Amino acid sequence: MKHPWQRWYKMTHPLPTAVLKGYGVYLPQKILLNADLPPALETSDEWIQQRTGIRQRHIAADSETTSTLAINAARNALENAGIAATSVDLILVATSTPDNTFPSVASKVQHGLQAYQAAAFDVQAVCAGFVYALATANSFIRSGQYKTILVIGAETFSRIVDWQDRSTCVLFGDGAGAFVLQAETTGRKGIINTHLYTNGAHTEMLYTDGGASSGDLVGKVRMNGKEVFKHAVEYMSAAAQHALDEANLTIEEIDWLIPHQANSRIIESVGKRLKIPAEKVVITVDSHANTSAASIPLAFHAAASAGKITAGQKVLLVAMGAGFTWGSAVIQL
Ligand SMILES: CC(C)(COP(=O)(O)OP(=O)(O)OC[C@H]1O[C@@H](n2cnc3c(N)ncnc32)[C@H](O)[C@@H]1OP(=O)(O)O)[C@@H](O)C(=O)NCCC(=O)NCCS
């Protein structure tokens, strides 16, 4: 039971909410169709589409890096929000494919945007990275520390897949997406909740076989596909349900489910478990493949720019990645 002055204080000093003010993306120009994959891989468009739903992926040009993708997406998001780069307080970049081991991609984005007043750092939670960065941004805004935060998911997985390994290289693509969040103390819009989870017992199921502290190479993606598939369905369904329960919402009250885009069969299984109609599930894995931390903002942008996602709706984001890391977020738009 709260003391009356506590209730009064809460009413007169509402916690800021993180409101989505704008979004943007960048996809490299080059598109690699399944049919154009090297014959030596001994794969086929039919096999890939049947098992994953993927038709094509974008591949970064030699002149592009994760930071250049991120800067382009960030510029588009700021323009969409109508907010100047000089107003940004914090830049968070979710990525597992930084240009260099250090400095962070976020530092390069800050320089690219000339947003020198902003603090900047990377968040590393692989395919769950965007949800992790969003949760971090939400906490900074709720605490009152920052007002305007740029959250970016950017990846160049084409640089770390083993192009001789058909069981992994066909699954990934490059791209970047960004959200601009801003603190508001009035109105009903904003992030309703976020939940993050980790189970470090399964790091050997999805990893790179190199890294700064374990060799002089970054390594290539290695994966136990079947195990990752099983965990992805279980973890994402549970995280999404937890988000609904905590927000006191039913699945019927959600307008769009925007899951991490790794495999259409994973997405369909999660949708079925949540009992959400397929028409309310955003799927872009067919055209982007798995862009890891960039997949959710890319999917959001595709549905929003097609006029499907609109103001006043509620969206449920959910993702799972290596680590295993996973998480969810509910946003009132
Ligand atoms: C990778 C994945 C599509 C493989 O599908 P699967 O049904 O589990 O297939 P399997 O791994 O059992 O392989 C079946 C066969 O297909 C072959 N195969 C694998 N990749 C292939 C490809 N691109 N083209 C043709 N054949 C392929 C395998 O070599 C295997 O052949 P074999 O039976 O002769 O050994 C699936 O496991 C998956 O999507 N897992 C989740 C991956 C993911 O989303 N990772 C990122 C999470 S963030």
The ligand as an SDF file (V2000), in Angstrom:
LIG
                    3D

 48 50  0  0  0  0  0  0  0  0999 V2000
   19.5630  -24.8480  -41.1920 C   0  0  0  0  0  0  0  0  0  0  0  0
   18.2230  -25.5280  -41.4140 C   0  0  0  0  0  0  0  0  0  0  0  0
   17.4540  -24.8090  -42.5080 C   0  0  0  0  0  0  0  0  0  0  0  0
   18.4910  -26.9510  -41.8670 C   0  0  0  0  0  0  0  0  0  0  0  0
   17.2720  -27.6100  -42.0470 O   0  0  0  0  0  0  0  0  0  0  0  0
   17.0970  -29.0990  -41.5020 P   0  0  0  0  0  0  0  0  0  0  0  0
   15.7670  -29.5410  -41.9450 O   0  0  0  0  0  0  0  0  0  0  0  0
   17.3770  -29.0660  -40.0350 O   0  0  0  0  0  0  0  0  0  0  0  0
   18.1910  -29.8450  -42.3210 O   0  0  0  0  0  0  0  0  0  0  0  0
   19.4120  -30.7420  -41.7740 P   0  0  0  0  0  0  0  0  0  0  0  0
   20.4020  -29.8850  -41.0740 O   0  0  0  0  0  0  0  0  0  0  0  0
   18.8270  -31.9090  -41.0500 O   0  0  0  0  0  0  0  0  0  0  0  0
   20.0080  -31.2330  -43.0920 O   0  0  0  0  0  0  0  0  0  0  0  0
   19.2920  -32.0960  -43.9250 C   0  0  0  0  0  0  0  0  0  0  0  0
   20.1410  -32.3420  -45.1600 C   0  0  0  0  0  0  0  0  0  0  0  0
   20.1520  -31.1720  -45.9530 O   0  0  0  0  0  0  0  0  0  0  0  0
   21.4840  -30.8610  -46.3070 C   0  0  0  0  0  0  0  0  0  0  0  0
   21.6050  -29.4250  -46.4550 N   0  0  0  0  0  0  0  0  0  0  0  0
   21.9400  -28.4960  -45.5090 C   0  0  0  0  0  0  0  0  0  0  0  0
   21.9440  -27.2870  -46.0640 N   0  0  0  0  0  0  0  0  0  0  0  0
   21.6260  -27.4370  -47.3590 C   0  0  0  0  0  0  0  0  0  0  0  0
   21.4530  -26.5630  -48.4200 C   0  0  0  0  0  0  0  0  0  0  0  0
   21.6460  -25.2320  -48.3000 N   0  0  0  0  0  0  0  0  0  0  0  0
   21.0970  -27.0540  -49.6290 N   0  0  0  0  0  0  0  0  0  0  0  0
   20.8940  -28.3580  -49.7900 C   0  0  0  0  0  0  0  0  0  0  0  0
   21.0390  -29.2470  -48.8220 N   0  0  0  0  0  0  0  0  0  0  0  0
   21.3930  -28.8020  -47.6180 C   0  0  0  0  0  0  0  0  0  0  0  0
   22.3050  -31.4020  -45.1820 C   0  0  0  0  0  0  0  0  0  0  0  0
   23.6260  -31.6050  -45.6110 O   0  0  0  0  0  0  0  0  0  0  0  0
   21.5930  -32.6700  -44.8670 C   0  0  0  0  0  0  0  0  0  0  0  0
   21.9930  -33.6460  -45.7970 O   0  0  0  0  0  0  0  0  0  0  0  0
   22.2320  -35.1710  -45.3260 P   0  0  0  0  0  0  0  0  0  0  0  0
   20.9030  -35.6140  -44.7980 O   0  0  0  0  0  0  0  0  0  0  0  0
   22.6630  -35.8200  -46.5910 O   0  0  0  0  0  0  0  0  0  0  0  0
   23.2830  -35.0720  -44.2740 O   0  0  0  0  0  0  0  0  0  0  0  0
   17.3730  -25.5260  -40.1080 C   0  0  0  0  0  0  0  0  0  0  0  0
   17.9240  -26.4360  -39.1930 O   0  0  0  0  0  0  0  0  0  0  0  0
   17.2690  -24.1920  -39.4900 C   0  0  0  0  0  0  0  0  0  0  0  0
   16.7360  -23.2710  -40.0770 O   0  0  0  0  0  0  0  0  0  0  0  0
   17.7590  -24.0450  -38.2390 N   0  0  0  0  0  0  0  0  0  0  0  0
   17.7210  -22.7600  -37.5580 C   0  0  0  0  0  0  0  0  0  0  0  0
   18.7970  -21.8900  -38.1270 C   0  0  0  0  0  0  0  0  0  0  0  0
   18.6780  -20.4790  -37.6780 C   0  0  0  0  0  0  0  0  0  0  0  0
   17.6390  -19.9100  -37.7800 O   0  0  0  0  0  0  0  0  0  0  0  0
   19.7900  -19.9050  -37.1980 N   0  0  0  0  0  0  0  0  0  0  0  0
   19.8550  -18.5770  -36.7880 C   0  0  0  0  0  0  0  0  0  0  0  0
   19.1080  -18.3800  -35.4970 C   0  0  0  0  0  0  0  0  0  0  0  0
   19.2930  -16.7830  -34.9240 S   0  0  0  0  0  0  0  0  0  0  0  0
  1  2  1  0
  2  3  1  0
  2  4  1  0
  2 36  1  0
  4  5  1  0
  5  6  1  0
  6  7  2  0
  6  8  1  0
  6  9  1  0
  9 10  1  0
 10 11  2  0
 10 12  1  0
 10 13  1  0
 13 14  1  0
 14 15  1  0
 15 16  1  0
 15 30  1  0
 16 17  1  0
 17 18  1  0
 17 28  1  0
 18 19  1  0
 18 27  1  0
 19 20  2  0
 20 21  1  0
 21 22  1  0
 21 27  2  0
 22 23  1  0
 22 24  2  0
 24 25  1  0
 25 26  2  0
 26 27  1  0
 28 29  1  0
 28 30  1  0
 30 31  1  0
 31 32  1  0
 32 33  2  0
 32 34  1  0
 32 35  1  0
 36 37  1  0
 36 38  1  0
 38 39  2  0
 38 40  1  0
 40 41  1  0
 41 42  1  0
 42 43  1  0
 43 44  2  0
 43 45  1  0
 45 46  1  0
 46 47  1  0
 47 48  1  0
M  END
$$$$
